[in-house]
């Protein structure tokens, strides 16, 4: 094989750059998507290359592939080239995807009722392709199996949508000019193809068809958002955001800011990127949209202050939980149950206390003096299902702790806060004049 520039990935190994390299080949950029028949006229053929593929690829080696195809279909189209000989009908020759073709043929013969084996998804190019063009396509195919970042995923979606649209236009007798094939940007090429389509709805390439063809677990709204952000941002900026793992929602908001305040948006990005503070970008974009009078430096300063305030609030909330937990933490060296942490034993003791008979209560007169009349209104009872669910949860927790498992530090604090409030309710409550002692004893007997 002749060594060419196609043998190495383009700048940074980006899928966007990689797909742009495909446009150096006039034939590859004229590729279209088609569903090819598996038998008869128009079916692809293979060249044995000094071996018999049917002998080297027995069905047993294709079992997993056939099983997958029978359920979800063929997700990665094969590559084929259209060979035109004067005076003869065009023929389709397979370039890559021999195992996929063999598996599909086996399914068509042995599982004819399965809709996934009715036709072969293929990317078809005018042939014959050179060895370097074949090599480049194989390289792209392998590279495309890597997880794609948002910008790359948007580009791939658009390229696939263009391929489907080209196939439908050609079938409908609408020629696609060479200058349209030569457009490297997928968004611009799609717009050019849409102009050729006009109002012919039979040639449309809806997102539902694109996503189904790619087998992506992605809804149409998310696909539209990916492409919207891709169209709105320059390609080099999209690649930089891919490298920095900027989330899709932040990209959409940044594009909105850039649309109205391009200088401010560019200043914010440059400053945060150079200072390695891109974690501030979501907050900075929000500030820029909310306060249009601020410049880039003022926006970043305000974003830092908001971020710090938010962090301080989280720290304060966390410290309150920790303080409550630490204030209540006690040790129990004589614990014979073998609970891993003393604090966990304390929490279990408080929970278990709810299920044990209490000490004899004070006389009713003393209880009445201790509680003002207006603090014990006749309130509706808690639903029995709620009580049962709470008791089931408590018993499950007790079983976990008795089995030797430890309650995490923050969970201990949360449990103590909840138990303290629940304990206050249980201590002060009366049920139809009966004391908690009577109610607890009845509950223990019933259990």
N, C-alpha and C positions, 0 to 999 in steps of 0.2 A: 504494500500500500504506500502510495506517495505521501510523504510528510507534508502537512499543510498547517496553516494557522488554525484550522478547525480542531486540531488535536488537543489544544489546551483551552481551559475555560476562560471566558473573558474577564474583564476587570472585576476583582472581588468575588468571582464565581456566582454573581447574581443571576437569578433566573430571568430577570428583565433584560439584562445584557445578553444573556444566552439566547433568548428568543429573537433579539434584534440581529444577532449574528446570522440566524437562519435566513434573513432577508438578503444576505450577500448572494445567495443562490436564487436565480430567477425561477427555477423549477420548484424549489421548496416553498417559496413564498406564494406560489399559485396553488398550494395544497387546498383540498376541500374535504369535507366530511361526507361519507356515503355509507349506506347499509348495503353491503354486497351480498348477492346470492351465494350459497355454499355449493350449489351444483348447477350445471348447465351453463348457458351463455352468460358471460359477465362474472363468473366465479373466478377467484384468483388462483393462479397456479404457482408452483414452487420449482426451483431448480435444485437438483440433488447435490450438486457440488461434490461429485465423485463418491457419493454414498446414497443409500436409500433411506430417507427420513422415516419411513414406516417401520424399518427394521431397528433403528436406533431409538425410536420413541414409542415403545409398546404402551398400550392403554394403562398398564399398571403404574407406569411412571407419571401418567397424566391424571391419576385418580383424584388427587386433591384439587387440581385445577378444574376438572370436570365437575366435581361436587360443588365447588364455589360458584362456577358459572351457572349451574342448574338452579341456584337459589337467587343470586343477585345479578347474573348476566356478566358479560365481558365489559369491565370498566375501562380498560386501557386499549384503545383501538390499535389495530395493526397498521403498518405503513406499507402501501402498495404503490406501484408506478404503472401508469397507463402507457402501453406500447402501441403505437400507431404505425401500421405498414400500409403503404399505398394499395388501394384496391381491396383491402380486407377490413373486417370489423376490428375495432380496438380490443386489445387483450389486457388483462390486469395481472401483473406479476408481483408476488409478495417480496417485500424488501426486509422487513423485520417482523417477528411475531410468529415464527413457525410453530412453536408449541401451542400457542393460542389457536391458530388455525386448525391444527390437528385435533385439539380438544373440541372445537366447535363442530368439525366434520363428524367426529365420533358421536357427539350429542345429536346432530341432525339425523344420523342413521338409527341410533339406538334409543333416542328419546324424542321422537318427532312431535309428540304432543306438547313438549315444553316450549313456551314462547321464546325463551332465551336462546334457543338454538335455531331460530328461524332464519336469521341473517347475520352477517359478520360486520361489526362496526369497523370502519377503516378510514384512514387518512390517505387520500389518493393524490398523487402528484403526476404531472406529465413526465414521462420517461424518455429515454433511459437515464437514470441517475448515475452520476460518477461515483467512484469508490469513496472519494472524500465527502461527498454529500450523504452517502449512506452512513459513513462513519460518524458524521456530525449528528445525524438524526438519532443514531443509537446512543450517542453520548447524551443528548438532550433527554431522551427517553429515560435513561438511567438516573440522570440528575433530577428529573421531575418527580422521582419517587421519594425524594427527601421532603420533609415537612416544609410547606411554604409559609412565608411571612405575609402580612396583610397586603403589601404592595404587590408582591409576586403573585399572590392568590388572585388579586383583582386583574392583573395582566393576563393570567392564565384563563380566567373566566371570559375575558373579552376576546382573547385569541380563539377560544373554543366557540364562542358565539359567532365570531366572524366566519369560522370554518363551516358551521352549520348553515349560515346565511348564504355563503358562496355556493354550497352544494344545491340549495333550493333555487337560487337564482339561475344557475346553469340548467337545471332540470326544467325550469319554466321557460327556457329560451331567452333569458336576459343575459347577454354577455357582460363580463366584468373586464374593464380596460386594464392594460398592463400597469398604468400609473396608479391604479387603486391597489393592485397587488404590491406595488413598491412602497406603499406608505408603511413605515416601520412602527409608528405609534398605534397600538391596537384601538385606542379610543377614537382617534381620527379616522382610522380605516373603517371602523364600524359605522361612523357617521356617513362616510362616502358610500358604503354599501347600502345603507338605509335610503340614501337618495336614489340609488338605482332601483331599489324595491318599490319606492313610492307608497302607494296606498294598497298594494297587493298583499292582503292579509295571509294568503296561502304561502307566501315566501318568508313570513316572519319567523324569527328565532326567539321565542319567549324564554324567560329565565327558567321556567319550569322544565322546558325541554333540555336546556343547557345543563342544569343541575342533575337531571335524571340521566343524561348521557355520561356525565362525569362520575355519577354515583356518590355525590357529596352529601353529607348530612348537614345541609345548609338551607335555610329558608330563603325565599325570594327577597324578603325585606333586607336580610343581612347581605345578600349578594349585591343588591342595589346600593346599599350603604358603602360597601367595599369599593365598588366602581365609582361611586360619587366622590369619595375621598381621593381615589386615584386620579380621576379627571381634574379635580380642583387643584392638585398640587404638582409642582414641577417634578420631573422624573428623578433628578438628583436629590431633591429633598425627600421624596418618597423612599429612596434607597437609604438615605441617612436615618430616616425614622424607622425603617426596618431594622437597621443595625442597632439602633437604640431601643428597640422593642417598645415603641410608642403605641399605646392602645388605639383602637379604631375610633372610639368616641372622642378622644383627644384630637385625633387627626381631623375629624369632621368639624369640631369646634375651632380648631386652628385654621382650617380652610375658610370658615365663616369670618374669622377675624381678619385673615389675609385678604378676603374679598373686599372688606370695607376699609381696612387699615393695613395695607401691604407693608409699608415702611416699619410700622410698629411691630408687626408679626415677624418680619425678617430680623429686626433688631433683637427681639426677645429670643428667637431661636439661636442667633449667633452668640449672644451673651451667655445663655445657659449652656450651650454646647461647649464653648471655649472654657468655661469655668467648671464644667462637669457637674452641673446642677440640674440636669434635665428632669429630675424628680419633681421640680417646681413647675414644670410646663403646664400641667392641667390647671393649677391654681392661677398661674400667670395669664393663661388664655381667658379664664373666667373674669379676672380683674380687667383685662384689656377690653372685653366685651361690655362689662358693666360700667367702666369709667373711661369713656372715650377721650377725656381731656388729658389723661396721663401719658407721658412718654415711656419708651422702653425701660429706662433705668428706674423710673418711679413705679412702673408696673411690677418690676421684679422685686423692688423693696417692699411694696405692699403685699406681694405674694409671699415673701419671706415672713412678714409679720403675721399674716393669716395662718400660714403653715405652723409657725411657732405657737400661736394661740391655740390652734387645734391640738397640737401635740401636748401643750401644757394642760389643756382640759382632759385629755386622755390620761395623762400622768396623774392628775389630781383624782380622777375617778378611780384609777387603779390603786392609788395610795390609800384612799378611804377604805376600800375593801381590805387591803393588807392590814391597815391599822386595826380595824374591827377584828380581823382574824387573829392578829398577834396579841391584842388585848385579852381575848378570850382563851388563848391557848394555855392549857394546863398539862402537867405531866402526871402520869399515874404509874409509878414504878411497881406497884403491887398488882398490876393487871395480870390475872392468870389466864386470860383468854388468848393471849399471844397476838394481839392486834399490832401490826407493824409500826404504827405511829401513835403517840399519845394523843395527839390532837384528833386523830381519827376515832380513838376510843371515846373521847369526850363527846364528839358529834353523835356517835352511836348511842352513848348513854342518854343523851338528850332525846334521841328518837325513841329509844326503848322505853324511856320514862312515860311516853305517851300511851304505851300499851300495858303498863303495870298498874295495879291498884295503888292509889295514893294513900297517904297517912290520913287518919280520921280528921275530918274537917272541923273547923271552929263552929260553935253554936250559930244557929241561924241569926240570932239577934246581933252577934258580933259582925257577921258578914254584912248584915243590912247597914250597920253603922259605918262599916268601911267603904261602902259603895253608895254614892248619892243616887237618889231615885231616878234622876233624869239620864243616868249613864247606862241604864239597862232597858232600852225600849223593846217593845215586842216586835222583833224583826223576823222576816221569813227565814226558814231553815235552809241550809245549804243542800243542794240536790244530792240525793243518795249516790248517784253515779259518780259525782265528783269526789265524794268521800271514799268510795270504793277504789277509784283510780289512784287517789293519794295514798291509801293504805297499801295497795299493791306495789306502788313505787317504793314506799318506805320498807316494806318487807323484802323487796328485791335488793335494795341497797344494803340492808342488814345481812342478807345472805352473802353478798359480795364481800363485805367486811369480815364476816365470821370465817369466810374461806381464806382469809389472809391477804386480801387486796387492800391497797392504800388509797385513801381519798386525796386527790391532788390539793395543793395548797390553796389555790383560788377557789376551788369547789368547796373546801372546808369553810372559807369565809362566807360564801353565798349561803351554804346550809345554815350556819350560825345565825345569820341575819334573818332568814326565813323562819327558823325555829324559835328565835326570840320573840318575833311578832306573833307567831302561832301560839306560843306558850302563854303570852299575855291574854289572848282571847280565851284559851282553855281555862286559865286561872280565874277569870272574872265571869265566866258564863254560867248561867243556870238554865235548866230545862224544866219548865212547868213546876217550878218550886223545888225540884230535886237538886241535890248537890252534885258536883262533879264526881265525888267519891262514889255516889250511888250509880251514876251513869257509867263510870269506868268499870265498876264491879260487874254491872249487867253486861257490858260489852265483853269483858273477859270471860264471863260464864258462857255467853253466846258463842264466843270463838272456840 
